[in-house]
Amino acid sequence: MAQDRPTASELLAAIADFLREEAMPALDKTEPRLGFQMRVAVNSLAILEREARLGPAADAGEQARLAKLLGHEGTLENLNRELARQLRAGARDEGDAALMAHLDATIADKIAIANPKWK
């Protein structure tokens, strides 16, 4: 990972800001369909910026919670697969307070990345 500035997150934010503040208003006036497509692109860039900034901590938190919940270490992918197997087998359900706390925290982290305005 580069240690120089601007960071990837800062670059994504700057591109999104330029498109939102300069390009989108111009397109809205001349090409409304392209203005809409620009909104989609700007929103996608904002998600990528939040993913770059918040994703590593969200993944680390999810992995730590899963390791505690399942009682052993593993990759995030493998721990999620194991949890899914347990859920399908009926070994865990919504009555498991630790499971529900994990799911609440994981969903909150994902929403913070995908759409932080959603409540």
trRosetta pair geometry for C-beta under 8 A, 3 or more apart (Angstrom, degrees):
i j d omega theta_ij theta_ji phi_ij phi_ji
2 7 7.4 174 83 -125 102 60
2 8 7.7 124 42 -36 113 90
5 10 6.8 17 -159 42 83 160
6 10 3.7 -126 -172 95 107 127
6 11 5.1 138 108 -55 122 77
6 14 6.9 0 173 -12 170 138
7 10 4.6 98 49 7 74 102
7 11 7.0 -135 95 -5 40 86
7 52 7.7 161 138 145 105 128
8 11 5.7 -53 -148 36 32 112
8 12 6.4 32 155 -18 65 105
8 52 5.1 -134 104 -157 109 149
9 12 5.9 -54 -148 36 30 110
9 13 6.4 29 154 -17 64 107
9 49 5.3 96 -153 -159 69 75
9 52 4.3 -167 -78 102 84 121
9 53 4.4 89 -126 -63 145 94
10 13 5.7 -55 -147 38 31 112
10 14 6.3 32 154 -21 65 106
11 14 5.7 -55 -146 36 30 111
11 15 6.4 30 156 -18 65 104
12 15 5.8 -54 -148 36 31 110
12 16 6.3 30 155 -17 65 108
12 45 5.5 -178 -173 -177 89 88
12 46 7.9 155 147 -92 106 26
12 48 5.3 -140 -147 101 147 103
12 49 3.8 -171 106 -81 125 90
12 52 6.4 144 11 16 146 144
13 16 5.7 -56 -147 39 30 111
13 17 6.2 34 154 -22 65 106
13 46 7.9 66 -108 -112 63 63
13 49 5.0 104 -61 -137 75 150
14 17 5.6 -51 -145 35 30 113
14 18 6.5 32 155 -19 64 104
15 18 5.9 -55 -150 35 31 110
15 19 6.3 25 156 -14 65 109
15 45 5.8 -126 95 -156 106 148
16 19 5.9 -59 -146 41 30 108
16 20 5.9 27 158 -18 66 113
16 42 5.2 108 -151 -154 83 76
16 45 4.0 -176 -78 106 102 127
16 46 5.3 112 -140 -63 158 75
16 49 6.5 -79 -7 -24 142 139
17 20 5.8 -60 -141 41 26 109
17 21 5.8 1 169 0 66 118
18 21 6.5 -68 -133 48 20 94
18 22 5.3 -27 -175 26 63 121
18 23 6.8 50 136 -7 75 103
19 22 7.1 -60 -104 54 13 82
19 23 4.7 -37 -142 44 55 123
19 24 6.0 71 153 -33 66 96
19 38 6.0 -164 174 -171 106 102
19 41 6.6 -100 170 103 157 111
19 42 5.0 -163 102 -87 121 99
19 45 7.1 115 35 19 142 155
20 23 7.8 28 -7 49 15 83
20 24 5.4 -8 -140 9 31 137
20 42 4.9 107 -71 -143 89 147
21 24 7.5 57 -1 37 12 102
21 25 7.3 -12 177 -6 30 116
22 25 7.1 -85 -168 35 13 100
22 26 6.9 -1 157 -8 56 115
23 26 5.9 -68 -155 40 32 109
23 27 6.1 25 157 -16 71 112
23 38 6.0 -158 117 -144 106 142
24 27 5.8 -59 -143 41 31 108
24 28 6.2 39 157 -28 66 104
24 35 5.9 91 -162 -147 69 79
24 38 4.6 -177 -100 120 82 136
24 39 6.6 90 -133 -66 128 68
24 42 6.6 -20 -61 -37 136 144
25 28 5.6 -48 -145 28 32 117
25 29 6.9 28 157 -17 61 104
26 29 6.1 -61 -159 34 32 108
26 30 6.5 -7 159 11 67 113
27 30 6.2 -76 -137 54 32 88
27 31 5.1 -51 -161 63 77 92
27 32 7.7 139 144 -91 76 19
27 34 4.6 -111 -164 103 123 101
27 35 4.0 169 113 -77 98 73
27 38 5.3 128 55 -13 155 145
28 32 6.2 41 -150 -108 48 63
28 35 3.9 100 -81 -124 59 152
31 34 3.8 22 118 26 122 117
31 35 6.3 159 94 -23 66 82
32 35 5.1 -49 -146 31 36 119
32 36 6.6 39 155 -20 66 97
33 36 5.8 -49 -157 31 34 111
33 37 6.7 31 147 -14 64 105
34 37 5.3 -51 -146 40 40 114
34 38 6.2 48 150 -26 67 101
35 38 5.5 -50 -150 31 32 115
35 39 6.8 38 149 -23 62 98
36 39 5.6 -48 -156 27 36 114
36 40 6.9 37 148 -17 64 100
37 40 5.5 -49 -154 33 38 115
37 41 6.4 38 148 -18 67 105
38 41 5.5 -53 -147 39 35 112
38 42 6.1 37 153 -21 68 104
39 42 5.7 -52 -143 36 30 110
39 43 6.3 31 155 -18 63 106
40 43 5.9 -56 -149 37 28 111
40 44 6.4 30 151 -20 63 107
41 44 5.6 -54 -149 35 31 113
41 45 6.5 33 152 -19 65 103
42 45 5.7 -52 -150 35 33 112
42 46 6.5 35 151 -21 64 104
43 46 5.6 -53 -150 34 33 113
43 47 6.6 36 151 -19 64 101
44 47 5.7 -51 -151 33 34 112
44 48 6.5 34 151 -17 65 104
45 48 5.5 -53 -148 38 35 113
45 49 6.3 38 152 -22 67 103
46 49 5.6 -49 -146 33 33 113
46 50 6.5 30 155 -14 64 103
47 50 5.9 -57 -149 40 32 107
47 51 6.1 36 151 -23 65 108
47 113 6.5 69 -156 157 74 78
47 114 6.1 18 -127 -125 112 43
48 51 5.4 -53 -144 36 31 116
48 52 6.4 33 155 -20 65 103
49 52 5.8 -53 -150 34 30 110
49 53 6.3 16 155 -8 64 112
50 53 5.7 -63 -142 47 32 104
50 54 5.3 -13 174 19 74 118
50 55 7.7 109 127 -37 59 85
50 112 7.0 -163 179 133 130 70
50 113 4.6 166 122 -140 116 61
50 114 7.9 -133 86 -35 141 21
50 116 7.0 -167 -117 -35 153 118
51 54 6.8 -63 -111 56 18 81
51 55 4.4 34 -174 -47 60 128
51 113 5.4 73 -79 -161 65 124
52 55 6.5 5 -69 18 11 116
54 57 6.1 -71 -165 48 51 104
54 58 5.6 50 145 -26 84 114
54 109 7.2 -176 154 -165 114 83
54 112 6.0 -130 169 115 163 114
54 113 5.4 -154 79 -83 126 92
55 58 5.5 -62 -141 39 31 112
55 59 6.0 28 164 -18 69 107
55 113 6.4 69 -73 -107 78 143
56 59 5.9 -55 -145 37 29 109
56 60 6.3 27 157 -18 64 108
57 60 5.6 -54 -143 39 32 111
57 61 6.2 33 156 -19 65 106
58 61 5.9 -56 -148 37 28 110
58 62 6.3 28 154 -18 63 108
58 106 7.9 101 -177 -139 93 56
58 109 3.8 145 -136 175 109 130
58 110 7.2 131 -177 -63 143 52
58 112 7.5 -171 -86 62 131 117
58 113 6.7 -62 -25 -38 165 127
59 62 5.7 -55 -146 37 31 111
59 63 6.2 30 156 -19 66 107
59 76 5.8 -53 -169 -81 93 160
60 63 5.8 -54 -146 37 29 111
60 64 6.3 29 156 -18 64 107
61 64 5.8 -55 -146 37 30 109
61 65 6.3 28 157 -17 65 107
61 105 6.7 -118 145 149 122 122
61 109 6.5 173 70 -75 132 153
62 65 5.9 -57 -147 38 29 109
62 66 6.2 27 156 -17 65 108
62 76 6.2 57 99 -137 109 114
62 102 7.8 92 -141 -171 64 92
62 105 7.7 -179 -90 109 66 101
62 106 5.2 75 -110 -109 105 100
62 109 6.9 -126 -53 55 104 155
63 66 5.8 -56 -146 38 29 110
63 67 6.3 32 155 -22 65 106
63 75 7.6 -66 -127 -179 121 32
63 76 4.5 -78 -84 -84 101 88
63 79 6.4 129 -137 32 65 151
64 67 5.7 -52 -146 34 30 112
64 68 6.5 28 155 -15 63 106
65 68 5.8 -58 -151 39 31 109
65 69 6.0 30 153 -20 67 111
65 101 7.8 -146 -154 110 126 89
65 102 4.5 153 153 -124 127 97
65 105 6.3 168 -75 73 163 139
65 106 7.2 -137 66 -55 149 98
66 69 5.5 -56 -141 40 32 112
66 70 5.8 9 166 -1 69 114
66 74 7.7 -79 117 60 116 99
66 76 7.2 119 34 -133 149 59
66 79 3.8 98 137 152 138 135
66 80 6.7 -66 -117 -63 156 58
66 83 6.3 -92 -138 -42 107 132
66 102 6.8 106 -74 -157 58 140
67 70 6.4 -65 -136 50 22 95
67 71 7.9 -129 170 46 51 8
67 72 6.5 -101 -153 98 75 27
67 73 5.1 13 -132 -101 125 50
67 74 6.8 173 -97 26 87 72
67 79 6.4 -68 -64 -110 61 147
68 71 7.7 29 -178 -71 24 36
68 98 7.8 -130 118 -172 99 125
69 83 7.2 32 106 -98 132 117
69 98 5.5 164 -116 140 89 115
69 99 6.5 101 -150 -87 133 61
69 102 5.5 -16 -60 -56 146 152
70 74 7.6 -35 85 19 145 123
70 79 6.0 -160 13 -147 150 92
70 82 5.8 66 -130 107 149 134
70 83 6.6 -103 -69 -69 119 85
70 86 7.9 -162 -110 -22 98 150
74 78 4.3 -106 163 89 122 118
74 79 4.6 152 77 -57 113 86
74 82 7.2 81 63 -3 164 136
75 78 4.6 86 54 11 86 102
75 79 6.8 -157 85 -6 41 87
76 79 5.9 -58 -144 39 27 109
76 80 6.2 27 158 -17 64 109
77 80 6.0 -60 -150 38 26 109
77 81 6.4 27 153 -20 63 106
78 81 5.5 -51 -147 34 34 114
78 82 6.4 34 154 -19 65 103
79 82 5.7 -52 -149 35 33 111
79 83 6.4 33 153 -18 65 104
80 83 5.7 -52 -146 37 33 111
80 84 6.3 37 153 -21 65 105
81 84 5.6 -55 -150 36 31 113
81 85 6.5 34 152 -21 65 103
82 85 5.6 -51 -150 33 34 113
82 86 6.5 33 152 -18 65 104
83 86 5.6 -54 -150 36 34 112
83 87 6.3 35 152 -20 66 105
83 92 7.3 -41 -158 43 75 152
83 99 8.0 151 -154 -130 114 102
84 87 5.6 -53 -147 36 32 112
84 88 6.3 30 155 -17 66 106
85 88 5.8 -56 -147 38 30 109
85 89 6.1 22 156 -13 65 113
86 89 5.8 -62 -144 43 28 107
86 91 4.2 -81 -162 65 83 118
86 92 4.8 44 135 5 112 109
87 90 7.8 43 178 -67 29 24
87 91 7.5 -76 -59 51 22 77
87 92 5.6 -50 -85 68 62 98
87 93 7.5 121 -136 -86 71 51
90 93 6.8 0 -155 -54 60 109
92 96 4.9 -37 -156 -6 88 157
92 99 5.2 140 179 -78 125 154
93 96 6.2 127 59 -6 43 97
93 99 7.7 131 75 70 16 157
94 99 7.6 -124 -113 93 28 121
94 100 6.3 66 -155 -77 62 114
96 99 3.7 53 98 12 116 118
96 100 6.5 158 88 -15 63 84
97 100 5.7 -57 -146 39 32 109
97 101 6.3 35 155 -21 67 105
98 101 5.8 -51 -147 35 31 112
98 102 6.5 34 152 -20 63 105
99 102 5.7 -57 -153 35 31 112
99 103 6.3 26 154 -16 66 107
100 103 5.7 -53 -144 39 33 110
100 104 6.2 39 155 -23 65 104
101 104 5.7 -51 -146 35 30 114
101 105 6.4 25 157 -15 63 107
102 105 6.1 -62 -150 39 28 106
102 106 6.1 24 156 -17 66 112
103 106 5.7 -56 -140 40 30 110
103 107 6.1 29 161 -18 66 108
104 107 6.1 -59 -146 38 24 108
104 108 6.3 26 155 -20 62 109
105 108 5.7 -54 -147 35 30 113
105 109 6.5 31 155 -18 64 105
106 109 5.8 -55 -152 35 31 111
106 110 6.4 27 153 -16 65 107
107 110 5.7 -56 -146 38 33 110
107 111 6.2 31 156 -18 67 106
108 111 5.9 -55 -145 38 29 109
108 112 6.4 36 153 -25 63 104
109 112 5.7 -51 -150 30 31 115
109 113 6.9 23 153 -12 62 104
110 113 5.9 -60 -157 38 34 107
110 114 5.9 16 156 -7 71 115
111 114 5.8 -61 -130 49 33 100
111 115 6.1 -51 -165 60 71 76
111 116 7.2 120 137 -96 72 41
111 118 5.6 -106 -168 73 114 119
112 116 5.2 38 -150 -100 50 90
113 116 7.7 79 -31 -56 9 88
114 118 7.9 -11 94 15 93 134
115 118 4.3 56 112 -12 112 115
